[in-house]
Amino acid sequence: MKRQTALFIGLALVLTACGTSTPPAEPASVIDVGSLYEPQNLDNAGGGGQGVIEALAGNVYEGLFRLTDDGQVENLLAAGHKVSRDGLTHTFTLREGVRFHSGDPLTGADVKHSLERIIGDGSKSARKGDLSVIKGIDVPDPSTVVVTLSTRSVSFVYNLSQVWIVNDAVRDPATTEDGTGPYKVGTWRRGSSLTLDRFDGYWGERPDNDGAVFHYYTDASALNNALLTGVVDLVTSEQSPDALAQFEGDPRFRISEGTSTTKLLLAFNDREPPFDRALVRRAVSAAIDDRKLLRSIWGDHGILIGSMVPPSDPWYEDLCRLNAYDVALARKLLAEAGLPDGFTFTLDTPNYDPHPTIATFVKSELAKVGITVNIKIITADEWYTKVYQRHDFTATLQEHVNDRDIRWYGDPGFYWGYDNPEVAELIKRAETSATAETQASMMRTAARRIAEDAASDWLYLNPQIVVSSSRLSGYPVNGLNAQFPVYDIKER
């Protein structure tokens, strides 16, 4: 049995054990990172949210595979991987010499435990549905894991890149971390900051810095002021183009724009009237000028997408024409739906930027066709419990950061409740395809059907803009799936 020596995190403070190792002869700097996304807890399978992925993915926790900033999948904790001819049996050989932060060695039992957490009844992981194809997991020896699937899964290895390997001795990953990454969690001051300390026992290359501190803000202006005054060294995701003017032309700062997978949605509860009818959803989508909204929020940055599929996904197709801005059409569709005078609904809106601003814009746009919007501002915690868990909402605003996440429209149990058996079957068959090309073709068909149903209104795709001190290099510019690895960041 493994030692129960994982790092414990209290409600407001994390205390790390005092190390006895000799400090490096040439200490590197600590990188101060500014972010709007504080974790809800430390467990990506337990509702930790976007913030826990941003801070911990690749930094504190690692997977069998790694998703690079340019979208490639590389071996990480898996030294080798073999697939049977029928595609149903995957055999993984683990990298030697890997230890968790507690000192426990990585074994196949940890991998088995980590996968079972993702597919278990209590999992809140976004990958739970994708990995439900796992039929069995065997550990013939400590360095080998054999996973048997019920059906072929063309995306299986890609999905594994999003699964963190957790020490099986940890009983509560929401408050206790024990990863294999180059950093361990230091102090967490809720509402303020989360510190990552370099792990001297890391199996791989030593990071280019001594650690990082993620500083959290709920207001984008305050975050930018922190960069201007030197409190933080970089901002992981700039939220306002207007703010860029204060950094442009200033030699102290660098602006980098990459490819985003973050979609800003007006998500309807497709189970609840009046949004249980495609006519009404199409009317609302047609009544909102997405291009005007994008320009008001991002200026010349970001793009319209017309679906849940960003250009970086293999099955991208520009579907903006299907629910284009057309006020006359919106009125016509409302009349066909028996609502010529409009209707009233409540829009549950997260309290952090830019959601309140977008909610006000949506309210103004829909008023033109007789629809009254009551805006209800809620916290991120309230959104998770009220909207995501209990489905207690009529419509909401939310950012969805993952790529390839159109698959959620094939799950009627997902929070927005879209239920189209034809779409669900297409997504299922696409995943069992023998080739990636066949998968992409089927997924394009599914995306078109979902857009025709106006299952949600995909307002725009965020740009990914990182603003940093000009002294820094090595930070990610794309931030796929909200990851923000800090191990390559260094100061000049």
C-alpha positions in Angstrom: 0.0 0.0 0.0 1.2 3.5 -0.8 2.1 6.0 1.8 -0.6 8.5 2.6 1.7 11.5 2.2 0.0 13.7 -0.4 -0.1 17.4 0.0 -3.2 18.6 1.9 -4.9 21.8 1.1 -7.1 23.6 3.6 -10.0 25.9 2.9 -7.9 29.0 2.6 -4.3 27.9 2.7 -2.0 25.2 1.4 1.0 24.3 3.5 3.7 22.4 1.8 6.2 20.2 3.7 9.5 21.8 4.4 12.1 20.4 2.0 15.6 19.4 2.9 17.1 19.6 -0.6 19.9 22.0 -1.4 18.7 25.1 -3.3 20.0 25.5 -6.8 23.2 27.4 -7.2 21.7 29.8 -9.7 18.1 30.3 -8.7 15.7 31.3 -11.5 12.9 33.8 -11.2 9.3 33.2 -10.1 6.7 34.2 -12.8 3.7 36.2 -11.7 0.7 35.2 -13.8 -2.5 37.3 -14.0 -5.8 35.5 -14.6 -9.6 35.9 -14.4 -10.1 32.2 -13.8 -9.6 31.0 -10.3 -10.1 27.3 -9.7 -13.2 26.2 -7.9 -11.2 23.3 -6.4 -8.1 21.3 -7.4 -9.8 18.4 -9.2 -10.4 18.5 -13.0 -12.8 15.6 -12.6 -14.6 17.2 -9.7 -15.8 20.6 -10.9 -12.6 22.6 -10.7 -13.6 24.6 -13.8 -11.5 26.4 -16.3 -9.1 27.8 -13.7 -7.9 24.4 -12.5 -7.0 23.4 -16.0 -5.2 26.7 -16.7 -3.1 26.5 -13.6 -2.5 22.7 -13.0 -2.6 21.0 -16.4 0.9 20.1 -17.4 2.3 22.1 -14.5 1.2 20.0 -11.5 -0.5 17.1 -13.2 0.4 15.2 -16.3 -1.3 12.6 -18.5 -0.1 9.6 -20.5 0.0 12.0 -23.4 0.4 15.8 -23.8 -1.5 18.2 -26.0 1.0 20.7 -27.3 0.2 24.4 -27.9 0.0 23.7 -31.7 -2.6 20.9 -31.2 -0.3 17.8 -31.5 -0.5 14.9 -29.2 2.9 13.6 -27.8 3.9 10.8 -25.4 4.4 12.0 -21.8 4.0 9.5 -19.0 3.5 6.8 -21.6 6.8 5.7 -23.0 5.1 3.3 -25.5 1.7 2.6 -26.9 0.4 -0.3 -29.0 -3.1 -0.9 -30.5 -4.6 -4.2 -31.5 -5.6 -4.7 -35.2 -9.3 -4.4 -34.3 -8.7 -1.1 -32.4 -10.2 -2.4 -29.2 -7.1 -3.1 -27.1 -4.6 -0.4 -26.1 -1.4 -1.4 -24.3 0.6 1.4 -22.6 4.1 1.1 -21.2 4.9 3.7 -18.5 7.9 5.9 -18.3 10.5 4.7 -15.8 11.7 6.8 -12.8 8.6 8.9 -12.4 7.5 9.9 -8.9 4.6 11.8 -7.5 5.3 14.9 -5.4 4.7 12.8 -2.3 7.6 10.5 -3.3 5.4 7.6 -4.4 6.5 5.9 -7.6 4.1 6.1 -10.6 2.6 2.6 -11.3 -0.1 1.1 -13.5 -2.4 1.1 -10.5 -2.3 4.9 -10.6 -3.3 5.0 -14.2 -6.1 2.5 -13.7 -7.3 4.6 -10.7 -7.2 7.8 -12.7 -9.1 6.4 -15.6 -11.8 4.9 -13.3 -12.2 8.3 -11.6 -13.0 9.9 -15.0 -15.6 7.3 -16.0 -17.0 6.7 -12.5 -20.5 7.7 -11.3 -19.3 10.8 -9.4 -17.1 12.2 -12.2 -17.8 15.7 -13.4 -15.1 15.5 -16.1 -15.8 16.8 -19.6 -14.2 13.6 -20.9 -16.4 11.2 -19.0 -18.7 10.5 -22.0 -15.8 10.2 -24.4 -14.1 7.6 -22.2 -17.2 5.6 -21.5 -16.0 3.2 -24.2 -13.6 1.8 -21.7 -14.7 -1.8 -21.0 -11.8 -2.9 -18.8 -8.5 -1.9 -17.4 -5.8 -4.4 -16.5 -2.4 -3.9 -14.9 -0.3 -7.1 -15.7 2.8 -5.5 -14.1 3.6 -2.1 -12.4 4.8 -0.5 -15.7 2.1 -1.8 -18.1 -1.6 -0.9 -18.5 -3.9 -2.7 -20.9 -7.2 -0.9 -21.7 -10.0 -2.7 -23.5 -12.7 -0.7 -25.3 -16.2 -1.8 -26.1 -16.0 -0.1 -29.5 -13.3 1.5 -31.6 -12.5 5.1 -30.6 -10.6 7.1 -33.1 -10.1 9.9 -30.6 -9.0 7.7 -27.7 -5.4 8.8 -27.4 -6.4 12.4 -28.0 -8.9 12.2 -25.1 -6.3 10.6 -22.9 -4.2 13.8 -23.2 -6.8 15.5 -21.1 -6.8 12.9 -18.3 -4.5 13.7 -15.3 -2.8 10.8 -13.6 -3.4 11.1 -9.9 -1.8 9.1 -7.1 -4.2 6.4 -6.1 -3.4 7.0 -2.4 -5.1 10.4 -2.6 -8.6 10.3 -1.2 -9.8 13.8 -1.9 -8.3 15.4 -5.1 -10.4 18.5 -4.6 -8.3 19.5 -1.6 -5.2 17.3 -2.0 -2.8 17.3 -4.9 -0.2 14.7 -5.7 0.8 15.0 -9.3 3.9 14.1 -11.3 4.4 17.5 -12.9 7.4 19.9 -12.6 5.6 22.0 -9.9 3.7 21.2 -6.8 1.0 23.4 -5.3 2.3 25.8 -2.6 0.0 28.4 -1.0 -3.5 28.9 -2.2 -5.2 32.1 -0.9 -8.7 31.8 -2.2 -9.8 34.9 -4.0 -6.2 36.1 -4.4 -3.5 33.7 -5.6 -2.3 30.2 -6.1 1.5 29.4 -5.9 3.3 26.7 -7.8 6.7 25.7 -6.4 9.2 23.9 -8.5 9.4 20.2 -7.7 13.1 19.2 -7.4 12.3 15.5 -7.8 10.7 16.0 -11.3 11.5 13.1 -13.7 11.9 15.4 -16.8 13.8 18.5 -17.7 14.0 21.2 -15.1 11.7 24.2 -15.7 13.2 27.5 -16.8 12.0 29.2 -13.7 11.7 28.6 -10.0 7.9 28.6 -9.9 4.9 30.7 -10.7 2.2 32.6 -8.8 -1.3 32.8 -10.4 -2.9 36.1 -9.3 -6.7 36.1 -9.6 -8.9 39.0 -10.5 -12.7 39.3 -11.2 -12.3 42.6 -13.1 -10.3 42.9 -16.3 -9.3 46.5 -15.7 -7.8 45.5 -12.3 -5.9 42.7 -14.0 -4.5 45.1 -16.6 -3.5 47.6 -14.0 -1.6 44.8 -12.2 0.4 44.2 -15.4 1.0 47.9 -15.8 2.3 48.3 -12.3 4.4 45.2 -12.3 2.3 43.1 -9.9 2.1 40.4 -12.6 4.4 39.6 -15.5 1.7 38.5 -18.0 -2.0 38.2 -18.5 -3.1 34.7 -19.7 -6.1 35.9 -21.7 -6.8 39.6 -22.5 -10.5 40.3 -22.3 -10.8 43.7 -23.9 -9.3 45.2 -27.1 -9.7 48.6 -25.7 -7.2 47.6 -23.0 -4.5 46.8 -25.6 -4.0 50.5 -26.4 -2.2 51.0 -23.1 0.3 48.3 -24.0 0.8 48.9 -27.8 3.9 50.8 -28.6 5.3 50.4 -25.1 8.6 48.6 -25.2 8.0 47.2 -21.7 5.2 44.9 -23.1 4.6 42.3 -25.8 1.2 41.4 -27.3 0.8 37.9 -28.7 -2.4 36.7 -30.5 -2.9 33.0 -31.0 -5.6 30.6 -32.0 -8.4 30.2 -29.5 -10.9 27.3 -28.9 -13.0 29.4 -26.5 -16.6 29.8 -27.8 -18.9 32.4 -26.2 -22.4 30.9 -26.2 -25.9 32.1 -25.5 -27.0 28.6 -24.4 -30.7 27.8 -24.3 -32.2 25.2 -22.1 -33.6 23.2 -25.0 -35.8 21.2 -22.5 -37.8 24.3 -21.4 -40.4 26.4 -23.2 -40.1 28.4 -25.3 -36.6 27.2 -26.2 -37.8 23.6 -26.6 -38.8 24.7 -30.2 -36.2 25.3 -32.9 -38.3 28.1 -34.4 -37.9 30.1 -31.2 -34.2 29.4 -31.0 -33.7 30.4 -34.6 -35.6 33.6 -34.1 -33.5 34.6 -31.1 -30.3 33.8 -33.0 -31.5 35.9 -36.0 -32.4 38.8 -33.8 -28.8 39.2 -32.4 -26.2 41.0 -34.5 -23.2 38.8 -33.6 -20.8 40.8 -35.7 -21.7 44.0 -34.0 -21.3 42.3 -30.6 -17.9 40.9 -31.6 -16.7 44.3 -32.7 -18.0 46.0 -29.5 -16.1 43.5 -27.3 -13.1 42.6 -29.4 -12.7 45.2 -32.2 -10.8 43.6 -35.0 -10.0 40.5 -33.0 -11.9 37.2 -32.8 -14.1 35.6 -35.5 -17.7 34.5 -36.0 -18.1 30.8 -36.3 -21.9 29.9 -36.5 -21.4 26.6 -34.7 -19.6 24.9 -31.8 -16.7 24.1 -34.1 -13.6 26.4 -34.1 -11.3 26.4 -37.2 -8.7 24.4 -35.3 -11.0 21.4 -35.2 -10.6 18.8 -38.0 -14.3 19.1 -39.0 -14.6 22.9 -39.2 -17.0 24.4 -41.7 -18.2 28.0 -41.8 -21.9 27.9 -40.9 -22.5 31.5 -40.1 -25.0 31.8 -42.9 -27.4 29.4 -41.3 -28.5 31.8 -38.5 -27.3 35.1 -39.8 -28.5 38.4 -38.4 -32.0 39.2 -39.9 -34.5 41.1 -37.8 -37.3 40.6 -40.3 -36.7 36.9 -40.3 -36.7 36.8 -36.5 -40.1 38.5 -36.4 -41.4 36.0 -39.0 -40.2 33.0 -37.1 -41.7 34.3 -33.8 -45.0 34.7 -35.5 -44.8 31.1 -36.9 -44.1 29.9 -33.4 -47.2 31.7 -32.1 -45.3 34.4 -30.3 -45.8 37.5 -32.5 -45.6 39.8 -29.5 -42.5 38.1 -28.2 -42.0 36.6 -24.7 -40.0 37.1 -21.5 -37.2 35.0 -20.1 -34.4 35.2 -17.5 -30.8 35.1 -18.6 -28.4 33.7 -16.0 -25.2 35.6 -16.4 -21.8 34.9 -14.8 -20.5 37.9 -12.9 -17.0 38.2 -14.5 -16.1 40.0 -17.7 -17.3 40.1 -20.4 -20.6 38.3 -19.6 -22.5 41.2 -17.9 -21.7 43.5 -20.9 -22.8 40.8 -23.4 -26.0 40.2 -21.4 -26.9 43.9 -21.7 -26.2 43.8 -25.5 -28.4 40.7 -25.9 -31.2 42.4 -23.9 -31.1 45.4 -26.2 -31.0 43.3 -29.4 -33.9 41.1 -28.4 -36.1 44.1 -27.3 -36.2 45.1 -31.0 -38.4 42.0 -31.7 -40.5 42.2 -28.5 -38.5 39.8 -26.4 -37.9 40.9 -22.8 -34.7 39.7 -21.1 -34.4 39.8 -17.3 -30.7 39.6 -16.5 -29.7 37.6 -13.4 -26.1 38.0 -12.4 -24.6 34.9 -10.7 -21.2 33.8 -9.5 -19.2 31.1 -11.1 -20.0 28.7 -8.2 -23.7 29.5 -8.6 -23.5 28.9 -12.3 -21.9 25.5 -11.8 -24.5 24.3 -9.3 -27.6 26.0 -10.7 -27.1 25.7 -14.4 -24.6 22.9 -15.0 -25.7 20.5 -12.3 -29.4 21.2 -11.7 -30.3 22.5 -15.2 -32.3 25.2 -13.4 -32.3 27.9 -16.0 -34.0 29.1 -19.2 -30.9 30.6 -20.9 -27.4 31.4 -19.9 -24.1 32.9 -21.2 -21.0 30.8 -20.9 -17.6 30.3 -22.5 -16.7 26.8 -23.6 -12.9 26.4 -23.8 -12.3 22.9 -25.1 -11.7 21.9 -28.7 -13.7 19.1 -30.3 -16.5 19.7 -27.8 -19.4 19.6 -30.3 -19.8 16.0 -29.0 -21.8 17.4 -26.1 -24.7 18.0 -28.4 -24.9 14.2 -28.8 -25.7 13.9 -25.0 -29.3 14.8 -24.1 -28.2 14.8 -20.4 -25.8 17.7 -20.9 -26.9 21.0 -19.3 -28.4 22.5 -22.4 -30.6 19.4 -23.0 -30.3 19.3 -26.8 -31.9 16.0 -27.9 -31.7 15.0 -31.6 -31.3 11.2 -32.0 -30.0 11.6 -35.5 -27.2 13.9 -34.4 -26.4 11.6 -31.4 -26.1 8.6 -33.8 -23.8 10.6 -36.2 -21.5 11.6 -33.4 -21.4 8.1 -32.1 -20.7 6.5 -35.5 -18.0 9.2 -36.2 -16.1 8.2 -33.1 -16.0 4.5 -34.1 -14.8 5.3 -37.6 -11.7 3.5 -38.9 -10.1 6.7 -40.1 -9.9 10.3 -39.0 -11.1 11.4 -42.5 -14.4 9.5 -42.1 -14.8 10.9 -38.6 -14.4 14.4 -39.9 -16.9 14.0 -42.6 -19.6 12.7 -40.2 -18.8 15.4 -37.7 -19.3 18.1 -40.3 -22.8 16.6 -41.1 -23.6 16.6 -37.4 -22.4 20.2 -36.9 -24.7 21.3 -39.8 -27.7 19.6 -38.3 -27.0 21.2 -34.9 -26.7 24.6 -36.5 -29.9 24.2 -38.5 -31.7 23.5 -35.2 -30.0 26.5 -33.6 -29.3 24.4 -30.6 -27.5 27.3 -29.1 -26.4 30.7 -30.4 -22.7 30.7 -30.9 -22.0 34.4 -30.5 -18.3 34.4 -31.4 -14.9 32.7 -31.0 -12.6 34.5 -28.6 -9.2 35.6 -29.7 -6.4 34.3 -27.6 -4.4 37.3 -26.6 -1.5 37.1 -24.1 0.0 40.4 -22.9 3.3 40.0 -21.2 6.4 41.8 -20.0 8.9 42.1 -22.9 11.4 40.4 -20.6 9.5 37.1 -20.8 9.6 34.3 -23.4 8.4 30.7 -23.7 4.8 31.1 -22.7 1.9 29.5 -24.7 0.2 31.7 -27.3 -2.7 29.4 -28.2 -3.7 28.0 -24.8 -5.7 25.1 -26.3 -8.3 23.7 -23.9 -7.5 26.5 -21.4 -4.0 25.0 -20.6 -1.3 27.5 -19.6 2.0 25.6 -19.0 4.6 27.8 -17.4 7.6 25.5 -17.4 9.2 27.0 -20.5 8.7 30.7 -19.4 11.9 32.5 -18.6 13.1 36.1 -18.0 15.8 37.7 -20.0 
